[in-house]
Amino acid sequence: MCHTGPPPDVRRPPKPRPRTRTCTEEEAFDLLRRLSQETNVKLRDVCARLLTDLAGRSPRPRPPLRPRP
């Protein structure tokens, strides 16, 4: 018999699930905007922090804009 993982009495407790909220796109944007205003942090930085928390890594930087010919 093959055993995978620690015995049941030694297992780690499950990670708490983040709170979820169902809302429209407009309501979600309003929440992010309000958080940005209340914390005095730019909206793009609030969003980047949220994405980092969700994905476990920072969002990739956007390439610089090229001038039009």
N, C-alpha and C positions, 0 to 999 in steps of 0.2 A: 504494500500500500504506500503510495506517494503522498506526502503532505506538503501543501503549498501554503506558506505563510505561518505566522506565529500561532500558538494555541489560542483558542477563543478568549481565555481570561487575560491575555496579554495584549490583545488588539487595541489600537488607539481608538478613541471615540471619534465618530464622524465629525467632519468640519461642519460648523453651523452654516446653513444656507443663507445667502444674502436675502434681504427683504426684497420682494418683488412688488411691482405696482403696475397695474394695467392703466394705460392712458393713451390719448391720441398723440400724434406727432406735435400738435400745437401745445398740448398740455406739457409734454416732455420738454419742449423748448422753453416754455415759461418757467418750469422748475429749474432748468439749467441757468436761465437768465437771472432768476431771482437769487439762486445760490451765488452766482457771480457778483451780483450787486451787494449782497449781504456780507460776503467775505472780502470784497474789494480785490477780486482776482479776475483777470481777463477771462472772457467766456471761452476763448480757445484753450487757455490753460486749464480751466475747469474740465473741459471736454477731454483734453489730453490726459489729465489725471484719471478721469473716469475710465478711459480706454486702457490705460496702463493697469489699473486695478482689475479690470475684467479680463484682459488678455495676458497679464503677467509680464508684459514688456511694453516699452514705449512705442507709440506709433512711428512709422517710418517718416522721416522728414520729406517734405515735398521738394521736387527739384526746382531750382530757380526758374523764374519766367524768362523766356527768351524775348528779346526785342523784336518787334515786327520788322520785316524787311522794307 
